[in-house]
Amino acid sequence: MRQLLWVVSMLGAILGACLVILIPLAANGAPQEAAAAGLALAFAVIPYCFARAASEIVTIAKEAKRDKAIEDLRAIVEQIAQERG
């Protein structure tokens, strides 16, 4: 899932770059150029935000699992230490 979102983000960046390059050639004034720049940013930034959020969600989940495993290991070590006295 994360890889797909990052691919979409890359495609959005490429599409945004194409818009930045091509639209000013066909624009009839600054307002159209500004609108094209806004669209280009939207194509690049919005997919990036989704991909970044998905990556962070996965990272947080992995960290939570790691922290749980560490706590379980500490409990086991403490139990062994108490048994050995």
N, C-alpha and C positions, 0 to 999 in steps of 0.2 A: 504494500500500500504506500509506504513512504517513498519507494523508488518511483512509483507511478506519479505521485505528487511532485517529486523533484523533476521528472521528465516534463510534466505539464508546465512547471515553473520555467524550465529552460526554453521550452517552445514559446511560452509567453514572452520571455526576454527577447528571443529572436524576432517574434512578431512585432514587439514594441520597437526594436531597433529598425526593422524594415519600415514601420510607420514613420519614425523620426526622419528616416532618409528620404522616403518617397512622397509623403504627403506635402511637404513644403513645395515640391515641384508642381503640384496640381492646385495648391491652395490659392485662393483669391483674396488674400489679405491676412493680417495678423490674427484676427479672431479665429479663422479656420486653422491657422498654424497652432494657435494656443489650444484649440480643441483637440487637434491631432496629438499634441504633446501630452495632454491629459489622458487621452485614450492609450497612448503608448505606455505611459506610467502605469495605468490601470492594468494593462495586459501583463506587465512585468511584475508589479508589486503584489497584486491580489493573489495570484497563484503562489508566489514566494511566501506570503504570510501563511497560507494554508499548509504548505510543505514544512515550513519552520515549526508551526504549531504541532503538526503530527509528529515531527521528530522529537520535539520536547516532551510530548505525551509519552512516547515510547521510552525516552530517556528517564523520565520520572518513574515510570512503572518498573524499569530495570533497577533503578536505584532503590526503590521500595523493596523489591525482592532481595537485593543484595543486603540491605539493612536488616531484613528479617532473618536472612541466613546467618549474618554475623551475630545477631542476638541469640539465635538458636545455638550456635557454636559456643558462645560465652556461657550460656546456661549449662551446656553439656560439660564444659571444662570446669565450671564451678561445682557441678555435681560430682565429677570425678575427684576433684580436690577434696571435697568434703568426705567422700568415701575413703580416701587414703589417709585422711585425718591429719 
